[in-house]
Amino acid sequence: MATFEVYGGRKLKGELHPQGAKNEALQILCATLLTSEPVTIHNIPNIRDVNKLIELLQGMGVEVSRHSPSDCTFTAKNINIEYLTTEEFKVKAAAIRGSIMVVGPLLARYGKAYAPKPGGDKIGRRRLDTHFLGFQKLGAKFDFDTRDNFFTLEGKNMKGAYMLLDEASVTGTANILMAATLTPGITTIFNAACEPYVQQLSKMLVQMGAKISGIGSNLLTVEGVDQLGGCTHSILPDMIEIGSFIGLAAMTQSEITIKNVSYQDLGLIPDAFRRMGIQFELKNDDIYIPAQEHYEIDTFIDGSILTVADSPWPGLTPDLLSVFLVVATQAKGSVLIHQKMFESRLFFVDKLIDMGAQIILCDPHRATVIGHDRKLTLRPTVMTSPDIRAGVALLIAALSADGKSLIHNIEQIDRGYENIDGRLNAIGADIRRISSFD
């Protein structure tokens, strides 16, 4: 288990280039299974979860030609479906949550699929019902072995259907959408997730020959086609990383420019940071954050305490609430952070309280933060990263604390952030990576 040794209290200055979007990449990579023709993908993030999924696809028989660290061509001409029943596949697929999205493409193209219950962050209940209820609507049958936590699916006679998703699941929508592209008939998906990641997947599938209407809305209509072809696709910059960098700049009083952010795809993220009092400018497609000594949290119009809460797109993404919570600790004013989706994501606040933050954990979903307004800086401490997003939030806290902090289990951070220590060190941070053998 590797550790970050962080020497905080430094002001950073320079440019940061966001990586490709992790959550989009996991969907796009699985979509390459829908065709035997080459699919070239640009701006792939070089992170643990994505690299593990690429290894998984290679084990299934996908040929991968890497042109650069971020550009690859995938050719899924000779897929070995039986590999999915091996112990090697079960172990590798169970390690990453994105592996569940191989099911839709395999059902559509081969009429059968296998998948272990996937892993990922330990942030509370993350059910898969939406995926499998959607497959059932298309006519697929599945069996779940509770002893092995393994799904077996059969869908040789699938046909288009109307469905109302029980929740606007991003991965569920993506999985069902991919299955529907090669399923005969018309499939109508209501209450579909409409995040930019799903929009990007839909546009890629259309490039490949799919017939999809309603892209960008919560009502998708898919007319099944006989086959799909190859294409070239570029992944968006990661909105979660962009939001993390905005929070980092505010917490460390740093002057940072975030390059090429695809601003039109950030949704409510910029406005939410403005309500936290953080100043920034849009210059072309770059976000410039000036060094600011103070920032003051807004209130609602009637003067009541501001609530920052997650909700399905175009609402605020739940993946950034950990960052908003940390940013609030040095703001002037108070805010209620309401994490609706995952009941365990706020449990990392005990580490922030150890660092001197004023936080009241109301229940597993809500925390009230009373900002210090810089009158008290956070204290350095020793902590462990529980998941990707809390991990980077703790890193931001450590970078603002004057002194040496240790963050263990940084493999969690590496799952979602590419070379985060190297990129931040390049603009003035002092983060040292220590392996478990040192």
C-alpha positions as CSV (number, residue, x, y, z in Angstrom):
1,M,0.0,0.0,0.0
2,A,1.6,3.3,-1.2
3,T,1.5,6.6,0.7
4,F,1.6,10.3,-0.2
5,E,3.8,12.4,2.0
6,V,2.4,15.9,1.6
7,Y,4.1,19.1,2.7
8,G,1.3,21.6,2.7
9,G,0.9,25.3,3.1
10,R,2.4,26.2,-0.3
11,K,0.7,28.4,-2.8
12,L,0.6,26.9,-6.3
13,K,0.8,28.7,-9.6
14,G,0.6,27.5,-13.2
15,E,-1.5,25.5,-15.7
16,L,-3.2,22.2,-15.3
17,H,-4.5,20.1,-18.2
18,P,-7.4,17.9,-17.2
19,Q,-7.3,14.2,-18.1
20,G,-9.9,12.5,-20.2
21,A,-13.1,11.7,-18.3
22,K,-12.9,8.4,-16.3
23,N,-16.6,7.7,-16.3
24,E,-16.9,8.3,-20.0
25,A,-13.9,6.2,-20.8
26,L,-15.3,3.1,-19.0
27,Q,-18.5,3.3,-21.2
28,I,-16.6,4.0,-24.4
29,L,-14.2,1.1,-24.0
30,C,-17.0,-1.3,-23.5
31,A,-18.7,-0.1,-26.6
32,T,-15.8,-1.3,-28.7
33,L,-17.2,-4.8,-28.1
34,L,-20.2,-4.0,-30.4
35,T,-18.2,-4.2,-33.6
36,S,-15.5,-6.3,-35.2
37,E,-14.1,-3.2,-36.9
38,P,-11.4,-1.0,-35.4
39,V,-12.4,1.8,-33.0
40,T,-9.9,4.5,-32.3
41,I,-10.3,6.4,-29.0
42,H,-8.4,9.6,-28.1
43,N,-7.8,11.3,-24.7
44,I,-8.0,8.0,-22.7
45,P,-7.0,8.7,-19.1
46,N,-4.0,6.7,-17.9
47,I,-5.5,5.6,-14.6
48,R,-5.8,2.4,-12.8
49,D,-9.5,1.7,-13.4
50,V,-9.3,2.4,-17.1
51,N,-6.1,0.4,-17.5
52,K,-7.6,-2.6,-15.7
53,L,-10.6,-2.5,-18.0
54,I,-8.3,-2.4,-21.1
55,E,-6.5,-5.5,-19.7
56,L,-9.9,-7.2,-19.2
57,L,-10.8,-6.5,-22.8
58,Q,-7.5,-7.9,-24.0
59,G,-8.1,-11.0,-22.0
60,M,-11.5,-11.4,-23.8
61,G,-9.6,-11.2,-27.2
62,V,-9.8,-7.5,-28.1
63,E,-6.7,-6.4,-30.0
64,V,-5.3,-3.2,-28.6
65,S,-2.9,-1.0,-30.5
66,R,-1.6,1.9,-28.3
67,H,-0.4,4.9,-30.4
68,S,0.4,7.0,-27.4
69,P,-0.5,6.9,-23.6
70,S,-3.9,8.4,-24.4
71,D,-4.7,7.1,-27.9
72,C,-5.6,3.5,-28.7
73,T,-7.3,1.5,-31.4
74,F,-9.5,-1.5,-30.3
75,T,-10.5,-4.3,-32.6
76,A,-13.0,-6.8,-31.1
77,K,-12.9,-9.3,-34.0
78,N,-12.2,-12.5,-32.1
79,I,-13.9,-12.5,-28.7
80,N,-13.6,-15.5,-26.5
81,I,-16.9,-15.6,-24.6
82,E,-15.9,-18.6,-22.6
83,Y,-13.1,-16.6,-21.1
84,L,-15.8,-14.8,-19.1
85,T,-16.5,-18.1,-17.2
86,T,-12.8,-18.4,-16.0
87,E,-11.6,-17.6,-12.5
88,E,-9.1,-15.1,-14.0
89,F,-12.0,-13.1,-15.5
90,K,-14.0,-13.3,-12.3
91,V,-11.2,-11.8,-10.3
92,K,-10.2,-9.1,-12.7
93,A,-13.8,-8.0,-13.5
94,A,-14.8,-8.0,-9.8
95,A,-12.1,-5.4,-9.1
96,I,-13.6,-2.6,-11.2
97,R,-17.2,-1.4,-11.3
98,G,-17.0,-0.5,-14.9
99,S,-16.7,-4.1,-15.9
100,I,-20.5,-4.5,-15.6
101,M,-20.8,-2.5,-18.9
102,V,-19.4,-5.4,-21.0
103,V,-22.8,-7.2,-20.4
104,G,-24.9,-5.0,-22.7
105,P,-22.6,-5.2,-25.8
106,L,-22.0,-8.9,-25.3
107,L,-25.8,-9.7,-25.0
108,A,-26.5,-7.6,-28.1
109,R,-23.7,-9.1,-30.3
110,Y,-23.4,-12.7,-29.0
111,G,-26.7,-13.4,-27.2
112,K,-25.0,-14.2,-23.9
113,A,-22.9,-12.7,-21.2
114,Y,-21.3,-13.3,-17.9
115,A,-20.3,-10.9,-15.1
116,P,-19.2,-11.0,-11.5
117,K,-20.7,-8.6,-9.0
118,P,-18.3,-5.7,-9.6
119,G,-16.2,-3.9,-7.0
120,G,-15.1,-0.2,-6.9
121,D,-15.5,2.3,-4.2
122,K,-16.9,1.3,-0.8
123,I,-19.3,4.2,-0.6
124,G,-22.5,2.4,0.3
125,R,-25.2,0.5,-1.6
126,R,-24.7,0.5,-5.3
127,R,-27.3,-1.8,-6.7
128,L,-27.4,-3.2,-10.3
129,D,-31.2,-3.7,-10.5
130,T,-31.6,-1.0,-13.2
131,H,-29.2,-2.8,-15.6
132,F,-30.9,-6.2,-15.2
133,L,-34.5,-5.0,-15.2
134,G,-33.7,-3.3,-18.5
135,F,-32.2,-6.4,-20.0
136,Q,-35.2,-8.3,-18.9
137,K,-37.5,-5.8,-20.7
138,L,-35.5,-6.6,-23.8
139,G,-36.2,-10.3,-23.3
140,A,-33.0,-11.4,-21.7
141,K,-32.9,-13.9,-18.9
142,F,-30.4,-14.0,-16.1
143,D,-29.3,-16.1,-13.1
144,F,-27.4,-14.9,-10.1
145,D,-25.3,-17.3,-8.2
146,T,-25.3,-15.9,-4.6
147,R,-22.4,-18.2,-3.6
148,D,-20.0,-16.9,-6.3
149,N,-21.7,-13.5,-6.8
150,F,-21.8,-14.3,-10.5
151,F,-24.3,-13.4,-13.2
152,T,-25.1,-15.6,-16.2
153,L,-27.3,-13.9,-18.9
154,E,-28.9,-15.3,-22.1
155,G,-30.5,-13.0,-24.7
156,K,-30.7,-14.8,-28.0
157,N,-34.3,-13.7,-28.6
158,M,-34.2,-10.1,-27.5
159,K,-36.4,-7.5,-29.1
160,G,-37.1,-3.8,-28.6
161,A,-39.3,-2.7,-25.8
162,Y,-40.6,0.3,-23.9
163,M,-39.1,0.7,-20.4
164,L,-39.2,3.2,-17.6
165,L,-36.0,3.0,-15.6
166,D,-36.5,2.8,-11.9
167,E,-33.6,5.3,-11.4
168,A,-31.7,7.5,-13.8
169,S,-28.5,5.3,-13.5
170,V,-25.7,6.5,-15.8
171,T,-24.1,3.0,-16.1
172,G,-27.5,1.4,-16.3
173,T,-28.6,3.7,-19.1
174,A,-25.3,3.1,-21.0
175,N,-25.5,-0.7,-20.6
176,I,-29.1,-0.9,-21.8
177,L,-28.4,1.6,-24.6
178,M,-25.6,-0.5,-25.9
179,A,-27.7,-3.7,-25.8
180,A,-30.5,-2.0,-27.6
181,T,-28.4,-0.8,-30.6
182,L,-28.2,-4.4,-32.0
183,T,-31.6,-5.6,-30.7
184,P,-34.3,-5.9,-33.4
185,G,-37.2,-3.4,-33.1
186,I,-37.7,-0.1,-31.3
187,T,-36.5,0.4,-27.7
188,T,-37.7,3.4,-25.8
189,I,-35.8,4.2,-22.6
190,F,-37.6,6.7,-20.3
191,N,-36.0,8.2,-17.2
192,A,-32.7,7.7,-19.0
193,A,-29.6,9.4,-17.5
194,C,-28.6,12.3,-19.7
195,E,-25.1,13.1,-18.4
196,P,-22.5,14.3,-20.9
197,Y,-20.9,10.8,-20.6
198,V,-24.1,9.2,-21.9
199,Q,-24.4,11.8,-24.6
200,Q,-20.9,11.1,-25.7
201,L,-21.6,7.4,-25.8
202,S,-24.7,8.0,-27.8
203,K,-22.9,10.1,-30.4
204,M,-20.2,7.5,-30.7
205,L,-22.8,4.8,-31.3
206,V,-24.4,6.9,-34.0
207,Q,-21.0,7.3,-35.6
208,M,-20.8,3.5,-35.6
209,G,-24.2,3.2,-37.4
210,A,-26.7,3.1,-34.5
211,K,-30.0,4.8,-34.8
212,I,-30.6,6.8,-31.6
213,S,-32.9,9.8,-31.1
214,G,-33.4,12.0,-28.0
215,I,-29.7,12.4,-27.2
216,G,-29.3,14.8,-24.3
217,S,-32.8,14.1,-22.9
218,N,-34.2,11.6,-20.5
219,L,-36.1,9.9,-23.3
220,L,-34.0,7.8,-25.7
221,T,-35.4,5.9,-28.6
222,V,-33.3,3.3,-30.3
223,E,-34.0,1.5,-33.6
224,G,-32.0,-1.7,-33.6
225,V,-29.6,-2.3,-36.6
226,D,-28.0,-5.5,-37.9
227,Q,-24.4,-4.5,-37.2
228,L,-22.2,-1.6,-36.2
229,G,-18.9,-0.4,-37.7
230,G,-15.7,1.3,-36.5
231,C,-15.2,4.9,-35.7
232,T,-13.0,7.5,-34.1
233,H,-14.0,9.1,-30.8
234,S,-12.5,11.7,-28.5
235,I,-13.2,11.6,-24.7
236,L,-14.2,14.8,-22.9
237,P,-12.0,16.4,-20.2
238,D,-12.9,15.0,-16.8
239,M,-15.4,17.4,-15.1
240,I,-14.7,15.9,-11.7
241,E,-11.0,16.6,-12.0
242,I,-11.8,20.2,-13.2
243,G,-14.0,20.7,-10.2
244,S,-11.3,19.2,-7.9
245,F,-8.7,21.7,-9.3
246,I,-11.1,24.7,-8.7
247,G,-11.4,23.5,-5.1
248,L,-7.7,23.1,-4.8
249,A,-7.0,26.6,-6.0
250,A,-9.4,28.1,-3.5
251,M,-8.1,26.1,-0.5
252,T,-4.4,26.8,-1.2
253,Q,-4.9,30.4,-2.3
254,S,-3.3,29.5,-5.6
255,E,-3.4,31.1,-9.1
256,I,-4.2,28.3,-11.4
257,T,-5.4,28.1,-15.0
258,I,-7.3,24.9,-16.0
259,K,-6.9,24.4,-19.8
260,N,-9.5,23.3,-22.3
261,V,-12.3,22.4,-19.9
262,S,-15.2,22.0,-22.5
263,Y,-17.1,24.5,-20.4
264,Q,-20.4,23.8,-22.0
265,D,-20.3,20.3,-20.6
266,L,-19.7,21.3,-17.0
267,G,-23.3,21.9,-16.1
268,L,-23.9,23.4,-12.7
269,I,-20.4,22.9,-11.5
270,P,-19.1,26.4,-12.1
271,D,-22.2,28.0,-10.6
272,A,-22.0,25.8,-7.5
273,F,-18.4,27.0,-6.9
274,R,-19.5,30.6,-7.4
275,R,-22.1,30.1,-4.7
276,M,-19.2,29.0,-2.5
277,G,-17.7,32.4,-3.1
278,I,-14.9,31.3,-5.4
279,Q,-13.9,33.7,-8.1
280,F,-12.8,32.6,-11.6
281,E,-12.9,33.7,-15.2
282,L,-13.6,31.9,-18.4
283,K,-10.9,32.7,-21.0
284,N,-11.7,31.0,-24.3
285,D,-12.2,27.4,-23.0
286,D,-9.9,27.8,-20.0
287,I,-10.9,28.5,-16.4
288,Y,-8.6,31.0,-14.7
289,I,-8.8,31.0,-10.9
290,P,-6.9,34.0,-9.2
291,A,-5.3,33.6,-5.8
292,Q,-7.9,34.7,-3.3
293,E,-7.4,35.1,0.4
294,H,-11.1,34.9,1.3
295,Y,-14.2,33.4,-0.2
296,E,-17.7,33.7,1.3
297,I,-20.5,31.1,1.0
298,D,-23.7,32.5,-0.4
299,T,-27.1,32.0,1.3
300,F,-30.5,31.3,-0.1
301,I,-32.6,34.4,-0.9
302,D,-34.4,34.4,2.4
303,G,-31.0,34.3,4.3
304,S,-31.2,30.6,5.2
305,I,-28.1,28.4,5.1
306,L,-27.0,27.2,1.6
307,T,-27.5,23.6,0.8
308,V,-25.2,21.9,-1.7
309,A,-26.8,18.7,-2.9
310,D,-26.3,16.1,-5.6
311,S,-29.0,15.1,-8.1
312,P,-29.2,13.5,-11.6
313,W,-27.9,15.6,-14.5
314,P,-28.3,18.5,-15.1
315,G,-28.1,18.6,-11.3
316,L,-24.8,18.6,-9.5
317,T,-22.7,15.4,-9.7
318,P,-22.3,13.5,-6.4
319,D,-18.6,12.9,-7.2
320,L,-17.7,16.5,-6.3
321,L,-19.5,16.8,-3.0
322,S,-16.4,15.6,-1.1
323,V,-14.5,18.5,-2.7
324,F,-17.2,21.0,-1.8
325,L,-17.1,19.9,1.8
326,V,-13.4,20.4,2.1
327,V,-13.5,23.8,0.4
328,A,-16.2,24.9,2.8
329,T,-13.9,24.4,5.8
330,Q,-11.9,27.5,5.0
331,A,-14.8,29.7,3.7
332,K,-16.6,32.4,5.5
333,G,-20.0,31.1,6.4
334,S,-21.8,27.8,6.7
335,V,-23.2,25.2,4.3
336,L,-25.1,22.0,4.5
337,I,-23.7,19.3,2.2
338,H,-26.4,16.7,1.3
339,Q,-25.1,13.6,-0.3
340,K,-28.3,11.9,-1.4
341,M,-27.0,9.0,-3.5
342,F,-24.4,7.2,-1.4
343,E,-24.8,6.7,2.4
344,S,-21.1,6.1,3.2
345,R,-19.4,8.9,1.3
346,L,-19.3,11.4,4.1
347,F,-17.7,9.2,6.7
348,F,-14.2,10.6,5.8
349,V,-15.1,13.8,7.6
350,D,-13.7,12.4,10.8
351,K,-10.2,13.0,9.4
352,L,-11.1,16.6,8.6
353,I,-12.4,17.1,12.1
354,D,-9.0,15.7,13.3
355,M,-7.4,18.4,11.2
356,G,-9.4,21.1,13.0
357,A,-12.4,21.5,10.6
358,Q,-15.7,22.5,12.1
359,I,-18.1,19.8,10.8
360,I,-21.2,18.3,12.2
361,L,-22.1,14.9,10.6
362,C,-25.9,15.0,10.9
363,D,-26.4,11.5,9.5
364,P,-24.8,9.3,6.8
365,H,-26.1,11.7,4.1
366,R,-25.7,15.2,5.5
367,A,-22.9,17.3,7.1
368,T,-23.0,20.9,8.2
369,V,-19.7,22.8,7.7
370,I,-18.9,26.0,9.6
371,G,-16.1,27.7,7.7
372,H,-13.0,29.1,9.5
373,D,-12.5,32.0,7.1
374,R,-8.8,31.3,7.2
375,K,-8.6,32.3,10.9
376,L,-7.6,28.7,11.7
377,T,-5.7,26.6,9.2
378,L,-6.1,22.9,9.0
379,R,-3.6,20.8,10.9
380,P,-1.4,18.2,9.2
381,T,-2.3,14.6,10.1
382,V,-2.1,10.9,9.1
383,M,-5.1,9.6,7.2
384,T,-6.2,6.9,4.8
385,S,-8.0,7.4,1.5
386,P,-11.4,5.5,1.6
387,D,-12.4,6.0,-2.0
388,I,-11.4,8.0,-5.1
389,R,-13.2,11.2,-4.5
390,A,-12.7,11.4,-0.7
391,G,-9.1,10.6,-1.4
392,V,-8.5,13.7,-3.6
393,A,-10.5,15.8,-1.1
394,L,-8.1,14.7,1.7
395,L,-5.2,15.5,-0.6
396,I,-6.6,19.0,-1.1
397,A,-6.9,19.4,2.7
398,A,-3.4,18.2,3.2
399,L,-2.0,20.6,0.6
400,S,-3.7,23.5,2.5
401,A,-2.4,22.4,6.0
402,D,0.9,23.9,7.1
403,G,3.2,20.9,7.7
404,K,3.6,17.2,6.8
405,S,0.6,14.9,6.3
406,L,0.5,11.3,5.3
407,I,-2.2,9.8,3.1
408,H,-2.2,6.0,3.0
409,N,-4.0,3.8,0.4
410,I,-3.4,6.2,-2.4
411,E,-4.1,3.4,-4.9
412,Q,-7.7,4.7,-4.5
413,I,-6.7,8.1,-5.7
414,D,-4.7,6.6,-8.6
415,R,-7.9,4.8,-9.7
416,G,-9.3,8.1,-10.8
417,Y,-6.5,10.7,-11.1
418,E,-3.7,10.4,-13.6
419,N,-0.2,11.2,-12.2
420,I,-1.8,13.6,-9.7
421,D,1.3,14.1,-7.6
422,G,3.5,14.8,-10.7
423,R,1.1,17.3,-12.2
424,L,0.6,19.2,-8.9
425,N,4.3,19.1,-8.1
426,A,5.0,20.8,-11.5
427,I,3.1,23.9,-10.3
428,G,4.6,24.1,-6.8
429,A,3.2,21.3,-4.6
430,D,5.4,19.1,-2.6
431,I,3.9,15.6,-2.7
432,R,6.2,12.5,-2.3
433,R,5.1,9.1,-3.2
434,I,6.4,6.4,-0.8
435,S,5.9,2.8,-1.7
436,S,5.0,0.2,1.0
437,F,8.6,-1.2,0.7
438,D,10.3,2.1,1.7
